[in-house]
Amino acid sequence: MSETITPEQLYRMIQEGEELALIDVREQGEFAQSHILTASCIPLSSMEIRMPEMVPWQGTRIILVGDRYSKQYNLLDRAATCLHELGYLNVSVLNGGVE
């Protein structure tokens, strides 16, 4: 399991200009209905293909975002595992998701 961060920690990182990739793991239709303004949509279903293009440096701080259904279906854990297998080591999960 990856580290969990709070919305307050994420806000502070963004305000301080910390380099990070905020990745929403939900499918595009769900993402379009509501999302965090600075998040990019990279669904779990296409993560292996799109991540190397979207986040080429594997040392980038990555924060995964989902919703209650993402948690219910383990999407965030599966996305974190996928990223670790791709070589990304600095992966966190946003506590509370888009809610």
DSSP file (Angstrom, degrees, kcal/mol; ACC not computed):
  #  RESIDUE AA STRUCTURE BP1 BP2  ACC     N-H-->O    O-->H-N    N-H-->O    O-->H-N    TCO  KAPPA ALPHA  PHI   PSI    X-CA   Y-CA   Z-CA
    1    1 A M              0   0    0      0, 0.0     2,-0.1     0, 0.0     3,-0.1   0.000 360.0 360.0 360.0 141.3    0.0    0.0    0.0
    2    2 A S        -     0   0    0      1,-0.2    90,-0.2    88,-0.0    88,-0.0  -0.375 360.0 -82.6 -83.6 164.2    1.2    3.5   -0.8
    3    3 A E  E     -a   92   0A   0     88,-0.9    90,-2.6    -2,-0.1     2,-0.4  -0.331  42.8-136.2 -60.8 146.1    1.4    6.4    1.5
    4    4 A T  E     -a   93   0A   0     88,-0.2     2,-0.3    -3,-0.1    90,-0.2  -0.906  18.5-166.0-107.4 136.7   -1.8    8.4    2.1
    5    5 A I  E     -a   94   0A   0     88,-2.6    90,-3.3    -2,-0.4    87,-0.0  -0.884  16.9-122.7-119.6 156.0   -1.9   12.1    2.1
    6    6 A T     >  -     0   0    0     -2,-0.3     4,-2.2    88,-0.2     5,-0.2  -0.505  26.6-111.5 -89.8 161.0   -4.6   14.5    3.2
    7    7 A P  H  > S+     0   0    0      0, 0.0     4,-2.7     0, 0.0     5,-0.2   0.868 120.2  56.3 -57.7 -35.2   -6.2   17.2    1.1
    8    8 A E  H  > S+     0   0    0      2,-0.2     4,-2.3     1,-0.2     5,-0.1   0.901 106.4  48.8 -64.2 -41.1   -4.5   19.8    3.3
    9    9 A Q  H  > S+     0   0    0      2,-0.2     4,-2.3     1,-0.2    -1,-0.2   0.912 112.0  49.1 -64.2 -42.4   -1.1   18.3    2.5
   10   10 A L  H  X S+     0   0    0     -4,-2.2     4,-2.5     2,-0.2    -2,-0.2   0.934 110.0  51.0 -62.0 -46.2   -1.9   18.2   -1.2
   11   11 A Y  H  X S+     0   0    0     -4,-2.7     4,-2.7     1,-0.2    -1,-0.2   0.920 110.5  49.4 -57.2 -45.3   -3.0   21.9   -1.1
   12   12 A R  H  X S+     0   0    0     -4,-2.3     4,-2.2     2,-0.2    -1,-0.2   0.906 109.7  51.4 -61.7 -42.9    0.2   22.8    0.6
   13   13 A M  H  <>S+     0   0    0     -4,-2.3     5,-2.4     2,-0.2     4,-0.4   0.918 112.2  46.2 -60.4 -43.9    2.3   21.0   -2.0
   14   14 A I  H ><5S+     0   0    0     -4,-2.5     3,-1.1     1,-0.2    -2,-0.2   0.924 112.6  49.8 -65.7 -44.3    0.5   22.8   -4.8
   15   15 A Q  H 3<5S+     0   0    0     -4,-2.7    -1,-0.2     1,-0.3    -2,-0.2   0.851 110.5  50.4 -62.7 -35.3    0.8   26.2   -3.1
   16   16 A E  T 3<5S-     0   0    0     -4,-2.2    -1,-0.3    -5,-0.2    -2,-0.2   0.485 113.7-118.7 -83.1  -2.5    4.6   25.6   -2.6
   17   17 A G  T < 5 +     0   0    0     -3,-1.1    -3,-0.2    -4,-0.4    -2,-0.1   0.734  48.4 173.5  74.3  22.1    5.0   24.7   -6.2
   18   18 A E      < -     0   0    0     -5,-2.4     2,-0.4    -6,-0.2    -1,-0.2  -0.383  39.1-109.6 -63.2 137.8    6.2   21.1   -5.5
   19   19 A E        +     0   0    0     -2,-0.1    42,-0.6     2,-0.0     2,-0.3  -0.559  60.3 141.5 -70.4 124.3    6.7   19.1   -8.6
   20   20 A L  E     -b   61   0A   0     -2,-0.4     2,-0.5    40,-0.1    42,-0.2  -0.990  47.7-132.0-158.7 159.8    4.0   16.4   -8.7
   21   21 A A  E     -b   62   0A   0     40,-2.8    42,-2.8    -2,-0.3     2,-0.8  -0.976  16.8-157.5-118.3 116.9    1.6   14.6  -10.9
   22   22 A L  E     -b   63   0A   0     -2,-0.5    18,-2.8    16,-0.4     2,-0.5  -0.849  18.3-170.9 -96.7 107.9   -2.0   14.4   -9.7
   23   23 A I  E     -bc  64  40A   0     40,-2.6    42,-2.7    -2,-0.8     2,-0.6  -0.893  16.7-154.7-112.7 120.8   -3.5   11.4  -11.5
   24   24 A D  E     -bc  65  41A   0     16,-3.1    18,-2.0    -2,-0.5    42,-0.2  -0.838   5.5-163.7 -91.8 121.0   -7.2   10.6  -11.4
   25   25 A V        +     0   0    0     40,-2.5    19,-1.8    -2,-0.6    20,-0.3   0.441  53.9 105.5 -88.8  -0.4   -7.6    6.8  -12.0
   26   26 A R  S    S-     0   0    0     39,-0.4    -2,-0.1    17,-0.2    16,-0.1  -0.334  82.1 -89.7 -76.8 162.3  -11.3    6.9  -12.9
   27   27 A E     >  -     0   0    0      1,-0.1     4,-2.4    16,-0.1     3,-0.5  -0.276  43.0-102.8 -67.9 160.1  -12.6    6.5  -16.4
   28   28 A Q  H  > S+     0   0    0      1,-0.2     4,-2.5     2,-0.2     5,-0.2   0.817 118.2  56.4 -58.7 -36.9  -13.0    9.6  -18.5
   29   29 A G  H  > S+     0   0    0      2,-0.2     4,-0.9     1,-0.2    -1,-0.2   0.914 111.5  42.7 -62.4 -43.4  -16.8    9.8  -18.1
   30   30 A E  H  > S+     0   0    0     -3,-0.5     4,-1.2     1,-0.2     3,-0.5   0.905 113.5  52.9 -67.6 -42.0  -16.5    9.9  -14.3
   31   31 A F  H  < S+     0   0    0     -4,-2.4     3,-0.3     1,-0.2    -2,-0.2   0.895 105.0  55.5 -58.9 -41.9  -13.6   12.3  -14.5
   32   32 A A  H  < S+     0   0    0     -4,-2.5    -1,-0.2     1,-0.2    -2,-0.2   0.788 102.4  57.1 -64.9 -27.9  -15.6   14.7  -16.7
   33   33 A Q  H  < S-     0   0    0     -4,-0.9     2,-0.3    -3,-0.5    -1,-0.2   0.863 128.8 -15.0 -73.4 -36.2  -18.5   14.8  -14.2
   34   34 A S  S  < S+     0   0    0     -4,-1.2    -1,-0.3    -3,-0.3     2,-0.3  -0.894  72.7 149.1-167.0 137.8  -16.2   16.1  -11.3
   35   35 A H        -     0   0    0     -2,-0.3     2,-0.3    -3,-0.2    -4,-0.0  -0.982  50.8 -83.4-161.1 166.6  -12.5   16.3  -10.7
   36   36 A I    >   -     0   0    0     -2,-0.3     3,-2.2     1,-0.1   -12,-0.1  -0.642  46.6-121.3 -76.9 134.5   -9.8   18.2   -9.0
   37   37 A L  T 3  S+     0   0    0     -2,-0.3    -1,-0.1     1,-0.3    -3,-0.0   0.805 107.8  40.9 -50.5 -42.8   -8.8   21.1  -11.2
   38   38 A T  T 3  S+     0   0    0      2,-0.1   -16,-0.4   -15,-0.0    -1,-0.3   0.398  92.2 113.3 -91.2   4.4   -5.1   20.3  -11.6
   39   39 A A    <   -     0   0    0     -3,-2.2     2,-0.4   -18,-0.1   -16,-0.2  -0.438  55.7-144.3 -79.1 149.1   -5.7   16.5  -12.0
   40   40 A S  E     -c   23   0A   0    -18,-2.8   -16,-3.1    -2,-0.1     2,-0.8  -0.898  18.9-124.1-107.2 142.8   -5.0   14.5  -15.2
   41   41 A C  E     +c   24   0A   0     -2,-0.4   -16,-0.2   -18,-0.2   -13,-0.1  -0.784  42.4 154.7 -91.0 111.1   -7.2   11.6  -16.2
   42   42 A I        -     0   0    0    -18,-2.0     5,-0.1    -2,-0.8   -15,-0.1  -0.788  32.9-149.1-132.0  89.5   -5.2    8.5  -16.7
   43   43 A P    >>  -     0   0    0      0, 0.0     3,-1.9     0, 0.0     4,-0.6  -0.177  22.6-116.9 -59.9 150.3   -7.6    5.6  -16.0
   44   44 A L  G >4 S+     0   0    0    -19,-1.8     3,-1.0     1,-0.3     4,-0.4   0.854 113.4  66.6 -52.6 -35.9   -6.3    2.4  -14.6
   45   45 A S  G 34 S+     0   0    0    -20,-0.3    -1,-0.3     1,-0.3     4,-0.1   0.704 115.6  25.3 -64.0 -19.7   -7.4    0.7  -17.8
   46   46 A S  G <> S+     0   0    0     -3,-1.9     4,-2.6     2,-0.1     3,-0.4   0.237  89.4 109.5-125.3  13.0   -4.7    2.7  -19.8
   47   47 A M  H <X S+     0   0    0     -3,-1.0     4,-2.4    -4,-0.6    -2,-0.1   0.891  75.0  54.0 -61.1 -44.1   -2.2    3.4  -17.2
   48   48 A E  H  4 S+     0   0    0     -4,-0.4    -1,-0.2     1,-0.2    -2,-0.1   0.851 116.5  39.4 -60.3 -33.8    0.6    1.1  -18.4
   49   49 A I  H  4 S+     0   0    0     -3,-0.4     4,-0.4     2,-0.1    -2,-0.2   0.897 122.6  37.3 -82.1 -43.0    0.4    2.7  -21.9
   50   50 A R  H >X S+     0   0    0     -4,-2.6     4,-2.7     1,-0.2     3,-0.5   0.784  99.0  72.0 -87.3 -28.9    0.0    6.4  -21.0
   51   51 A M  H 3X S+     0   0    0     -4,-2.4     4,-3.5    -5,-0.3    -1,-0.2   0.914  94.3  52.6 -59.7 -47.3    2.1    6.9  -17.8
   52   52 A P  H 34 S+     0   0    0      0, 0.0    -1,-0.2     0, 0.0    -2,-0.1   0.849 116.4  42.2 -59.1 -30.4    5.5    6.7  -19.5
   53   53 A E  H <4 S+     0   0    0     -3,-0.5    -2,-0.2    -4,-0.4    -3,-0.1   0.897 121.3  39.2 -77.9 -43.4    4.4    9.4  -22.0
   54   54 A M  H  < S+     0   0    0     -4,-2.7    -3,-0.2     1,-0.3    -1,-0.1   0.850 132.5  22.5 -78.5 -35.9    2.6   11.6  -19.4
   55   55 A V     <  +     0   0    0     -4,-3.5    -1,-0.3    -5,-0.3    -2,-0.1  -0.725  69.1 168.3-132.5  81.8    5.1   11.2  -16.6
   56   56 A P        +     0   0    0      0, 0.0     2,-0.7     0, 0.0    -1,-0.1   0.816  58.5  76.4 -70.5 -30.5    8.4   10.2  -18.1
   57   57 A W    >   -     0   0    0      1,-0.1     3,-1.6     2,-0.0    31,-0.0  -0.729  67.6-156.8 -86.8 117.8   10.6   10.8  -15.0
   58   58 A Q  T 3  S+     0   0    0     -2,-0.7    31,-1.2     1,-0.3    32,-0.5   0.571  87.8  65.7 -72.5  -9.1   10.1    7.9  -12.6
   59   59 A G  T 3  S+     0   0    0     29,-0.1    -1,-0.3    30,-0.1    29,-0.0   0.464  74.2 120.9 -88.6  -2.0   11.2   10.0   -9.6
   60   60 A T  S <  S-     0   0    0     -3,-1.6     2,-0.5     1,-0.1    30,-0.4  -0.338  74.1-111.6 -62.0 138.9    8.2   12.4   -9.9
   61   61 A R  E     -b   20   0A   0    -42,-0.6   -40,-2.8    28,-0.1     2,-0.5  -0.636  39.3-163.9 -70.7 121.4    5.9   12.6   -6.9
   62   62 A I  E     -bd  21  91A   0     28,-3.0    30,-2.9    -2,-0.5     2,-0.5  -0.938  10.9-168.6-114.9 129.9    2.6   10.9   -8.0
   63   63 A I  E     -bd  22  92A   0    -42,-2.8   -40,-2.6    -2,-0.5     2,-0.3  -0.976  12.7-149.3-119.1 120.5   -0.6   11.4   -6.1
   64   64 A L  E     -bd  23  93A   0     28,-3.1    30,-2.7    -2,-0.5     2,-0.4  -0.699  12.9-168.2 -92.7 139.3   -3.5    9.1   -7.1
   65   65 A V  E     +b   24   0A   0    -42,-2.7   -40,-2.5    -2,-0.3   -39,-0.4  -0.959  18.7 141.2-127.9 143.4   -7.1   10.2   -6.8
   66   66 A G        -     0   0    0     -2,-0.4    32,-2.3    28,-0.3    33,-0.3  -0.674  37.5-110.7-149.0-152.7  -10.3    8.3   -7.1
   67   67 A D     >  -     0   0    0     30,-0.2     4,-1.9    -2,-0.2     3,-0.2  -0.716  50.0 -71.8-138.7-169.4  -13.7    8.3   -5.4
   68   68 A R  H  > S+     0   0    0      1,-0.2     4,-2.3    -2,-0.2     5,-0.1   0.838 132.0  52.0 -62.6 -30.8  -15.6    5.9   -3.2
   69   69 A Y  H  > S+     0   0    0      2,-0.2     4,-2.3     1,-0.2     6,-0.3   0.852 105.0  55.7 -72.9 -33.5  -16.1    3.5   -6.0
   70   70 A S  H  4>S+     0   0    0     -3,-0.2     5,-2.5     2,-0.2     6,-0.6   0.910 111.4  44.4 -60.5 -41.6  -12.4    3.5   -6.7
   71   71 A K  H ><5S+     0   0    0     -4,-1.9     3,-1.3     3,-0.2    -2,-0.2   0.916 110.7  54.1 -68.2 -43.4  -11.9    2.5   -3.1
   72   72 A Q  H 3<5S+     0   0    0     -4,-2.3    -2,-0.2     1,-0.3    -1,-0.2   0.876 116.1  38.1 -58.8 -39.6  -14.6   -0.1   -3.3
   73   73 A Y  T 3<5S-     0   0    0     -4,-2.3    -1,-0.3    -5,-0.1    -2,-0.2   0.219 111.2-117.4-100.0  14.0  -13.1   -1.8   -6.3
   74   74 A N  T <>5 +     0   0    0     -3,-1.3     4,-2.5    -5,-0.1     5,-0.2   0.743  64.3 146.4  61.4  25.4   -9.5   -1.3   -5.2
   75   75 A L  H  >< +     0   0    0     -5,-2.5     4,-2.6    -6,-0.3     5,-0.2   0.892  69.4  50.2 -61.1 -39.8   -8.6    0.9   -8.2
   76   76 A L  H  > S+     0   0    0     -6,-0.6     4,-2.5     2,-0.2    -1,-0.2   0.919 112.1  46.0 -68.0 -43.0   -6.2    3.0   -6.2
   77   77 A D  H  > S+     0   0    0      2,-0.2     4,-2.4     1,-0.2    -1,-0.2   0.914 115.0  48.1 -63.4 -42.4   -4.3    0.0   -4.8
   78   78 A R  H  X S+     0   0    0     -4,-2.5     4,-2.3     2,-0.2    -2,-0.2   0.888 111.9  49.4 -66.8 -38.4   -4.2   -1.6   -8.2
   79   79 A A  H  X S+     0   0    0     -4,-2.6     4,-2.5    -5,-0.2    -2,-0.2   0.916 110.9  49.8 -65.9 -43.0   -3.0    1.7   -9.8
   80   80 A A  H  X S+     0   0    0     -4,-2.5     4,-2.5     2,-0.2    -2,-0.2   0.915 111.4  49.0 -62.0 -42.6   -0.3    2.1   -7.2
   81   81 A T  H  X S+     0   0    0     -4,-2.4     4,-2.3     2,-0.2    -1,-0.2   0.922 110.5  51.2 -61.5 -44.2    0.9   -1.5   -7.8
   82   82 A C  H  X S+     0   0    0     -4,-2.3     4,-1.5     1,-0.2    -2,-0.2   0.917 111.1  48.0 -58.6 -45.1    0.9   -0.9  -11.5
   83   83 A L  H  <>S+     0   0    0     -4,-2.5     5,-2.6     1,-0.2     4,-0.5   0.901 109.8  51.5 -66.0 -40.8    3.0    2.2  -11.1
   84   84 A H  H ><5S+     0   0    0     -4,-2.5     3,-1.1     1,-0.2    -1,-0.2   0.909 109.1  51.3 -61.3 -40.4    5.5    0.5   -8.8
   85   85 A E  H 3<5S+     0   0    0     -4,-2.3    -1,-0.2     1,-0.3    -2,-0.2   0.802 106.9  54.2 -66.2 -28.6    5.9   -2.3  -11.4
   86   86 A L  T 3<5S-     0   0    0     -4,-1.5    -1,-0.3    -5,-0.2    -2,-0.2   0.522 127.7-100.1 -81.9  -5.5    6.6    0.4  -14.0
   87   87 A G  T < 5S+     0   0    0     -3,-1.1     2,-0.5    -4,-0.5    -3,-0.2   0.458  76.2 139.3 103.6   2.1    9.4    1.8  -11.8
   88   88 A Y      < +     0   0    0     -5,-2.6    -1,-0.3    -6,-0.1     3,-0.2  -0.691  21.5 175.0 -80.8 126.8    7.6    4.7  -10.2
   89   89 A L        +     0   0    0    -31,-1.2     2,-0.8    -2,-0.5    -1,-0.1   0.626  60.9  67.9-110.1 -16.3    8.7    4.8   -6.5
   90   90 A N        +     0   0    0    -32,-0.5   -28,-3.0   -30,-0.4     2,-0.5  -0.590  66.8 148.2-108.7  69.9    7.1    8.0   -5.1
   91   91 A V  E     + d   0  62A   0     -2,-0.8   -88,-0.9   -30,-0.2     2,-0.3  -0.896  16.9 172.6-113.6 130.0    3.4    7.2   -5.2
   92   92 A S  E     -ad   3  63A   0    -30,-2.9   -28,-3.1    -2,-0.5     2,-0.4  -0.864  23.7-133.6-128.6 164.5    0.8    8.4   -2.7
   93   93 A V  E     -ad   4  64A   0    -90,-2.6   -88,-2.6    -2,-0.3     2,-0.5  -0.972  22.2-122.8-120.7 134.3   -3.0    8.2   -2.5
   94   94 A L  E >   -a    5   0A   0    -30,-2.7     3,-1.2    -2,-0.4   -28,-0.3  -0.658  28.0-128.2 -78.0 120.4   -5.2   11.2   -1.7
   95   95 A N  T 3  S+     0   0    0    -90,-3.3    -1,-0.1    -2,-0.5   -91,-0.0  -0.517  91.7  15.6 -68.4 128.5   -7.3   10.4    1.4
   96   96 A G  T >  S-     0   0    0     -2,-0.3     3,-0.9   -90,-0.1    -1,-0.2   0.223  96.8-140.0  92.9 -14.4  -11.0   11.1    0.7
   97   97 A G  T <   -     0   0    0     -3,-1.2   -30,-0.2     1,-0.2    -2,-0.0  -0.150  61.7 -25.4  59.8-151.8  -10.6   11.3   -3.1
   98   98 A V  T 3         0   0    0    -32,-2.3    -1,-0.2     1,-0.3   -31,-0.1   0.693 360.0 360.0 -70.8 -17.9  -12.5   13.9   -5.1
   99   99 A E    <         0   0    0     -3,-0.9    -1,-0.3   -33,-0.3    -2,-0.2   0.515 360.0 360.0 -65.3 360.0  -15.2   14.1   -2.4
